[in-house]
Amino acid sequence: MTITTPDVAQRRELKTPVPGPRSQELAARRAAVVAGGVSSTLPVYAARAAGGIIEDVDGNTLIDLGSGIAVTTVGNANPRVVANVQQQVADITHTCFMVTPYEGYVAVAEKLAELTPGDHAKKSALFNSGAEAVENAVKIARYATGRQAIVAVDHAYHGRTNLTMALTAKAMPYKKGFGPFASDIYRVPTSYPFRDPDGMTGEEAAQRAITMAEKAVGADQIAAFLIEPIQGEGGFIAPAPGFLGAIAEWCSANGIVFIADEVQSGFARTGNWFAVDHEGVVPDLVTTAKGIAGGLPLAAVTGRAEIMDSVHPGGLGGTYGGNPVACAAALGSIASMEQDGLLDRARHIEDVATAKLREIAAKTPAIGDIRGRGAMLAVEIVKPGTKEPDAALTAAVAKRCHEQGVVILTCGTFGNVIRLLPPLVISDDLLLEGLGVLGDAFAELA
Ligand SMILES: *Cc1c(COP(=O)(O)O)cnc(C)c1O
């Protein structure tokens, strides 16, 4: 079988204004038939992508600093993913694991048991999306504990289904008008070093959260404490050291299931397999999706065997969950992370990008904070000399980058964070060129 991976020149080149004529044509067709509630960050339509470049339908080549929101960690059309998918789709497209099972699902669960934190016995169930994984983690935690309350934190993002909307903190655009929401969800403050009182330690922030959970709910009523170890949509907020460990310890002392939502931060993104690994914290359940399968829809809940196995046979599943083609993609994607040195690459990207961001920040008083780990980095933008969020400047800087052919994303409760999620296979040159465009945008607009 011939393997086709796009041979996309690794350079930024704008042949037309962005968006070009073909993209504009597609935008007009889209406007007639695609629901307005579905929006896109950039107005260009993608044709091919590989390495650190996305090529659009007008032949413009853009530097990719977003990886389709932390999904194509191993690069678009990664050769190992392409080879596995082409073989698998020709052999078996779908049987449904709940009807006639197949090896790929089992092999992915074996990798998850091996790679997720902790050396206890682990089991997994596979699903299609991050939201579905979070929903199932909550189902499992409730079943295992016989309790109902779920504690989530502020700035949290866990998805857009009904239960995960309830778990997500931000109303616009995720929740407004979509209620009523699922009940028995309680929100407590997280650790947000840039915005917490000066000098607040991770342990103190954990105590603040624990006190609120105990007063508002009662530890013996709580099934699970759910948290992103580094928050994604909420603003790439990395809690102060010690925060996650203190929460995990309190959970374990009180029979509460500690769920780490690693959908965005997991799978090599932060320079470890999982973001909790940086803190030596071992969650009871871990949810994964995004980077797991190189772009195909796959998600998982992995956790302590006794918690996972508490559910009755038939209690978990779904028609497509752990689809064979998605599993084959995951095995290719994980092989690339393991064999192509991508965890080291993520750490290297952190070094290169952080140095460049510090250089930009030294000339830009509007940059209030630089944070993150590995290839999950962000700058928070404020009115100079204050901590007042500047969402307008953030949007303007991002737009300028897009016009210059750099795909860059924003996030944050206050819409004032620029986040970097490059594919780990991006070259240093492209990464630095993209950040140079960001620096120029700040110089012109800030
Ligand atoms: C994206 C995301 C989700 C939701 O995943 P979908 O695949 O979009 O359903 C859940 N949790 C976190 C932390 C995420 O970043």
Ligand as a Chemical Component Dictionary entry (heavy atoms), coordinates in Angstrom:
data_LIG
# 
_chem_comp.id                   LIG 
_chem_comp.type                 NON-POLYMER 
_chem_comp.pdbx_formal_charge   0 
_chem_comp.three_letter_code    LIG 
# 
loop_
_chem_comp_atom.comp_id 
_chem_comp_atom.atom_id 
_chem_comp_atom.alt_atom_id 
_chem_comp_atom.type_symbol 
_chem_comp_atom.charge 
_chem_comp_atom.model_Cartn_x 
_chem_comp_atom.model_Cartn_y 
_chem_comp_atom.model_Cartn_z 
_chem_comp_atom.pdbx_ordinal 
LIG C1 C1 C 0 -11.595 20.230 24.929 1  
LIG C2 C2 C 0 -11.772 19.785 26.327 2  
LIG C3 C3 C 0 -12.851 18.995 26.728 3  
LIG C4 C4 C 0 -13.953 18.612 25.774 4  
LIG O1 O1 O 0 -13.483 17.787 24.747 5  
LIG P1 P1 P 0 -14.359 17.608 23.413 6  
LIG O2 O2 O 0 -13.609 16.561 22.655 7  
LIG O3 O3 O 0 -14.406 18.933 22.746 8  
LIG O4 O4 O 0 -15.691 17.139 23.861 9  
LIG C5 C5 C 0 -12.910 18.567 28.033 10 
LIG N1 N1 N 0 -11.953 18.912 28.919 11 
LIG C6 C6 C 0 -10.895 19.665 28.578 12 
LIG C7 C7 C 0 -9.865  19.999 29.595 13 
LIG C8 C8 C 0 -10.773 20.152 27.281 14 
LIG O5 O5 O 0 -9.748  20.937 26.940 15 
# 
loop_
_chem_comp_bond.comp_id 
_chem_comp_bond.atom_id_1 
_chem_comp_bond.atom_id_2 
_chem_comp_bond.value_order 
_chem_comp_bond.pdbx_ordinal 
LIG C1 C2 SING 1  
LIG C2 C3 SING 2  
LIG C2 C8 DOUB 3  
LIG C3 C4 SING 4  
LIG C3 C5 DOUB 5  
LIG C4 O1 SING 6  
LIG O1 P1 SING 7  
LIG P1 O2 DOUB 8  
LIG P1 O3 SING 9  
LIG P1 O4 SING 10 
LIG C5 N1 SING 11 
LIG N1 C6 DOUB 12 
LIG C6 C7 SING 13 
LIG C6 C8 SING 14 
LIG C8 O5 SING 15 
# 
